[in-house]
């Protein structure tokens, strides 16, 4: 089941990043996390910045609203996005948007 927590006007969820992919895309779920494929390499924070950019576009929020709380040096990350209700994320994950 997808991990999702809503509190104080923000939503927190887990992300599994696959760097150096052919294209940037949401690739479904990986356990309790969203799996995101990114073209950026995992060098000097490039994949982290690409992850923030991708999530901001996907959720239609400013990039400044997306923060990586943990997992800066690994594939598994905990992300917090301000200004997005949990139901919006769930709708997008289910593909019914």
Long-range contacts (C-beta under 8 A, 24 or more apart in sequence): 1-32, 2-29, 2-32, 2-33, 2-34, 2-90, 2-93, 3-32, 3-33, 4-86, 4-89, 4-90, 5-86, 6-85, 6-86, 9-82, 9-83, 10-80, 10-81, 10-82, 10-83, 10-84, 11-80, 11-81, 11-84, 11-85, 11-86, 11-88, 11-89, 12-69, 12-78, 12-79, 12-80, 12-81, 13-78, 13-79, 13-81, 13-89, 14-76, 14-77, 14-78, 14-79, 15-51, 15-55, 15-71, 15-76, 15-77, 15-78, 15-79, 16-75, 16-76, 16-77, 17-42, 17-47, 17-51, 17-75, 17-76, 17-77, 18-75, 19-47, 19-50, 19-75, 24-50, 24-54, 26-58, 26-93, 29-93, 33-76, 34-93, 42-75, 45-72, 48-72, 48-77, 51-77, 51-79, 55-79, 55-81, 58-92, 59-84, 59-88, 59-89, 59-92
